[in-house]
Amino acid sequence: MHTQQDSFPLISVVIATYNGAKFLATQLDSVLAQDYPNLEIIISDDNSKDETLAILENYQPQYPAIRIIRSEQNQGYIKNFEQGCKQAKGVFVALCDQDDRWHPEKVSKLYAAIGDKALVYADSVLCNENMEPIGVNISDRVTCKDFSSPLEQAIFCRIYGHAMLIRNEFLQQIFPFPSIIPHDWWISYTATLHGGIKYIPDALAWYRQHSNNVFGAVGGKRNKTQKSQIAQQEKRIAIERMQLFYAQCPENRTKEKQVLKSLLETYQGAGIFNGIRRMIIFFQYNELLLASKKRSKIRKWLFCFKMLVKFV
């Protein structure tokens, strides 16, 4: 007997959970309410200590599409997402955070738009902790568009996992996810090398912002030693990231490969000469390197000037 599901390829929704009991049911309900008819829902739990697993075990008997993977020890959100993605059987994979809410047509609209791209993403509505919209979409703060060059994702990435639909054949080629950058940045960067990235302007998720999503001490002052330590850490991470991106960029992307190599050399070096060289590279390729920044040309130029003293 021919069913509606036969006309639609399987799509895997991968949800990473960790102590998410407070908001999990809202997100799960929105995933289960999707109008796309052929989904598997893989939930990878990172050894939660709250009621997360109890909630999941309550849902699972009612919804056969749900599959739960339990970690015996905490491994962090990057490896937790990787664990779930490795189990995905769908032609496409949609990443899902535990505390947002999806539009009922989110998966179907992304599927309709992906075409031959490696990845498609949509806009999102920013909300407070109570899931009340704050009057701003992600597209109001960053440049959202199609991307095709790795240089466009090498310095900044503003494509978030919760908004993505990813071709699984591509995704399975880019494990393991590196630990030095968020998984969605790695996926976005490598997607430019495997068919490119498509953007659709529909706001298809409500993206919850938490008051505790702030890194570092709020209002605290740092002494010279602390500032120096932070600067050295930033330089180390930037070097590792650029090494990773340079190594991943294939030789047939000649221009991008050379730009990444030159940037890496200026990151590894020190002194004003490297600063001048880095600044020139940013000026020359600012439309690509700063593609995600929603800034005027003057502000982008000012950013390029700052590269003169970055890491010097």
N, C-alpha and C positions, 0 to 999 in steps of 0.2 A: 504494500500500500504506500502510495506517495504521500509524504507529509510536507508541511510547510518548512520544516527544518532542513529537508533535503536541498532546498533552493538556496540555503545560506550556509557558508562555511562556518565551522566551529570557531568561536572566539573565546579565548581564555581570559577571564578577569582574575588578576593576581592581587590579592589583598594581603598586605603585611600588617600584622597586629603585634602590639606589645602594650600591655596594661591599658587597653583602650576601652574598657567597659563603659565609661561614661557616655561616649558618643557612638559606639559601634553599631547599635541597633538601627539608628537613623541611617547610617551609611549602608548597612546591609539591606534594609528595606528599599532603598533607592536603587541598589544594584538589581535586586530581585524584581523591581518594577520596570526594568528596561523593556522596550518594545521589540528589541532584537530577539528572534526566536530560538537561537542556537548558541547557548552559553554554557561554559563550565566555569565554576567559581572555585579557585584555589586559594585557600587561606593559610598563609604561613605564619605561625605564631612563634615569637621569639622568647619562649619560656616566661610567659606572663605570670604575674603573682596575684593579680586581682581576679575579677569574675569574667574575664574575657573568654576563657575556654568554656565556662558554664553557659555563657550566651551562645557561643558557637555550637555547642553540643545540643542546645535546645532547638536551634534552627535546622541542623543537619538532617534529622529524620523527616522533616517536612519538605525538604528541598533536595532531591537526589543529585542535583547539579553541584552541590557543595562538597568539596574535598578539603579536609583539614590536615595540615602538616605541623607536627609539634617538634620544637627544638628542645633538647634536654638541657641546654645551657644558652645563655644570652650571647648572640654573635653580632649584634648591631644591625641597624636598619638596612645597610647596603647588602650585606650577606643574606639577610632575611628575604629581601626582594629577590636576590639572585636564586636563593633556594626555591622560591615559588615559581620563578620564571623557568627554571630548568625542568619543572614538571609539566609545563604548559604543553598541551596537545593541539591547541588551536592553530589555525592558519595565521591568526592575528592575536596579539596580546594587548590587553588594556590594564595598565597599572592603576592601583586603587589604594589611597590612604584610608586609614581606619576612622577618620573623624570628619569627613566632608559629606556632601550630598550631591548626587548626580541628577541631571535632567533626565526624564524618562527616555528621550530620544538620543542620549549622548552616544551610545555605542553605534546605533544605526546611522546617525549622521556622519560620524567619523569613518565608518565602513564605506559609506557611499562616496566619501571624498578622497580616500587614500590613493586610488588609482594604482600607478606603478611605483609610488614612493616607498621608501623604507619606513617612514613615520609620518603621521598626521597629528596635529594638535589643534585645540580650540581655545577660545577665551574662557575666562572664569570670573565669577562674581566674588569679590572679596567680602568676607563677613567677619563679625566679631565672634567672641567665644560662644555666644548664644545663637549663632547662625543667623544673625540679623545683618543684612547687607549694609555696608558702610558708605555706599554711594560711589564706589570706585571699582572698576574692573581691572584685571591685570593689564589689559591693553592700554589703559590710561596711564600706566606707569612705565611700561617698556615697549619697545618696538616689536610688534608681532607681525610676522610675514613669512613667506617661503624662504628657505635657506638651502643653498647648494654648495657653498664653499666651506671647507674646514676652518678657514681663517675666521669665519663669522661666528664660530663657536669656540675658538681657541682661547680667548681672553675673558669673555663673559658668556654665560648661558642663562637665559631667562625662559626656557621651556621646561615646564614642570611635569613630573611624572604623572600626576593625577589627570592631566589633560591629554595624554597621549593615547594613540593606537599604533602599535608597532607590528611590522611584518615579522612573524616568528622565525622564518628561515634566516633572516638577517640577525635577529636577536641571539639565536643559538651560536652564532659565530663570534660573539664578542665577550664571552665569558673567559676568565673570571672578571667581574666588575672590580676595577682598581679601588683600593681603600682610601686613596688620597683625594678623590673628588666624589661628589654625590653621583649616584647611579644614573640619574636622569641627565646629568651633564655628559657622562661617558656615552650614554645612548645617543644623545643629540649630536655630539661630535662625530661619532662613528657613522651615524645615519647620513651625514653629508658625503661620506665616502662610499655609500652603498645604495645610491638612488635618490638621495635628497629628502627634504622635509617640506611638507605641505601644511599650510595654515588655513583654518576656516574661522571667520569672525564670530560665529555663534557662541554665546556664553552658555556652556553646557555643564558647568559644575559650580557649586557654591563652596568656596574655599575658605575653611575656617582658620582664622588667625588667633593664636593663643597669646595671652599676655606674658607667658613664660618663654616664648620663642625669641628670647633676646640672649645673645651670647656675650659673656663677659660681665663685669661688675657695672651695674647701672649707676652712673653718677660718680664712680670712683676715679681717683686721680692716679696716674702711673708715674713712678719716678724714672730717672734716666736709664737705670739698669733694666727696668721692666720694658720700657719702650725699645731699648736695644734688643732685648730678647725676643720681643714680638716681631721686630723688623727682621731679625735673623730667621725666625720661624717662617715668616711670610716668604722670604727669599728661597728658603729650602723647598717649601711646598711649590712655589712657582717654577723652580728648576725641575723638580720631579714631574710636575704636570706637563711642562713643555717637552721634556724628554719623552714622556709617554705619547704625547700628541705627534711629535716629530717621528717617532718610531712607527706609529700606526699609519701615518700618511704614506701612501704608495709612491713609488718612484715616478709613475706616469703623471702624477699631479705636480709637475715640475716647479711651477711658480710657487704654489703653496708650500711645497717641501723646502724650497730655498728660503722663503720668508720665516718659516718655523725654525729652520737651522740657524738663521741669523739672529732671531730673537733669543734662542737658547744660548747662543754664544754671548750675547750681551747680559743675559741673566747670570751666567756662570762667571763672567768677568767682573771686575770692579774698576772704580775710578771714573773720571769724567769722560774719558774717551768712549767707554762703553755706554755711558749715559747719553752722549751726543748721538751715537750710532742708533741706540734704541729709540730715541726721540724722532730721528729721521724716518725710521721704519714705521713708527706709528703715524707720522704725518703722511707718509707716502701711501699707506694702506688703511687710513682711518675709517673709510667707509665700510671696509670689511671687518677690521678688528673691533670696531665699536658699533657694529651693526645692530646690536640689541639695545643700545643706549638710546633712550628717547630724549635727546638733547639737541639744542641748536648747534649749528656748525661752529659758532664761536666757542661754546662750551666744550665741544669735542676737541677743538684746537687747544684749549687750555689744558685739557686732559693730556694731550700729546706733549705739551710743554712739561708737565709734571714727570713724564718718563725720563727727563734729563737727570733728575735726582733720585729716581726710584732705584733702590738697591745699590746706590753709590757708596 
